[in-house]
Amino acid sequence: MVHTLPDYTSKWKTKTISAIADNAELAARLGSIVSFDRRGNVSWIDDFEAATLRWNAVTVGGGGTGALSTTHARGGDSSVKLVTAATTNRGFHITVYLPMPTSTRMGVEFSFATDDADWFLNCIYSIDDRIQRKYMGLTWTESTDTIAVYDQTGLTTPVMTNAKSLNDAYMFHTIKLVSDFSTNDYMRLLWDDIETDLTAYHIYRTVTADTRFATLDIAFTTKENVAKTCYIDNVITTMNEA
């Protein structure tokens, strides 16, 4: 039987250890990939440990590859390896289609690592309710250490200018973007240990009549005539974000 304790409890405290305060902490200690930010309820995850890639992998502009790899991983054995063509603005992206979420306060989290410099990372999560298609998304330009979000005009607005990465394929950085699709407002951005308030920004919307579904797309693009490689791991979508 589970005996969940209140936060910061001293009940059943022993000389050398204290009881685990909640089941989320227990799950994290047992190896759950949901350890970076535990706010919200997990609605979907992919740690890329399956035998096949469960995403559509498509070139951006021509060339490049996207496939599972055991070379580097944030946790477990595998990640997905994206390799661009050796031409400026060429890249590769992965897309997954998901059922419509039951909540409106949604989050998207993923980790990535790369040895390279002078590249562009893009992530867009959208939902289509057959009336509107709503997008929350971010871009990260490595050369300027800038993270921007797609605002209500469909253009990007810088929200962080100090996102300096360590370009090492063994160092996975983690990003989480959270929005409220009922009010069409962004909520917050987490970049490793830095949290940025985004409540002054609004998500992009278009009119649509498509089927009800959600889409998550992550793309990696080179900004010079040199092929670049990026590893993506531990993709998580959440709902009921506070």
C-alpha positions, 0 to 999 in steps of 0.5 A, a space after each residue: 500500500 502506498 503511504 503518500 507523505 505531505 511535502 517536506 514531512 519529517 514523519 518516519 524520519 530516520 537517522 540516515 535517510 528520510 522517506 520519499 515525499 511523493 510518488 513522482 520522486 520515486 518514479 524519477 529515482 527508478 529511471 523515469 525520463 520525466 525528471 527535468 520539470 515535473 509540473 503538468 501531467 504527462 500525456 505522451 512520451 518517446 525515449 527512442 528506445 523502441 526498435 523503430 522510429 515512430 516519427 515521420 523523418 523528412 528532409 528540409 530542402 533536400 539531403 540529410 538523414 534522420 534515424 535512431 542511433 545508439 551513439 549518444 543518448 540522454 538516458 537509456 541506449 538510443 536517441 534519434 540522430 538528425 544529419 543535415 546536408 552540407 548546404 546552407 539552410 538544409 536540414 532534417 526534421 521529425 514529425 509525429 501526429 497525436 490525438 487531440 489533447 483533453 486539456 488546454 494548458 499544454 507543454 512540450 519538452 525535449 533534450 538535444 546534443 550536438 558537437 557542431 556550431 552555427 545551426 538552427 533548431 526549431 520545434 512546433 506543437 500545434 492542435 487542430 480543432 477543425 475551427 482553428 489550428 493553433 501553434 506554439 513554437 520556438 526557434 533557437 539560433 546557435 550563433 546568437 544564443 537566441 531563443 524566439 517564439 512564434 507570436 500571433 503574427 506567425 513571426 518569431 519574437 526573441 525571448 531569450 538572448 543568453 541561451 549559450 550551449 555547450 556544443 558537445 554530443 555528450 551534453 544534452 540540453 533540455 527545453 520545455 515550452 508551455 502554453 494555454 490554448 484556451 486563452 491563446 497565450 504562452 506561459 513559460 519557457 525553460 532552458 536548462 536551469 533558466 525559466 522565462 515568463 512568456 505570458 506577454 506573448 500570444 500563440 499563432 492561429 489560422 482558420 482550418 477545416 482539417 481533422 482533429 489532431 495534434 502535431 509535434 515537429 522538431 527540425 535541425 538546420 545548418 546555417 553554413 555549407 557544412 553538414 551538422 549532426 544533432 541528437 534528440 532524446 526524451 520528448 515529452 508532452 504534458 497537459 494540465 500545466 499550472 
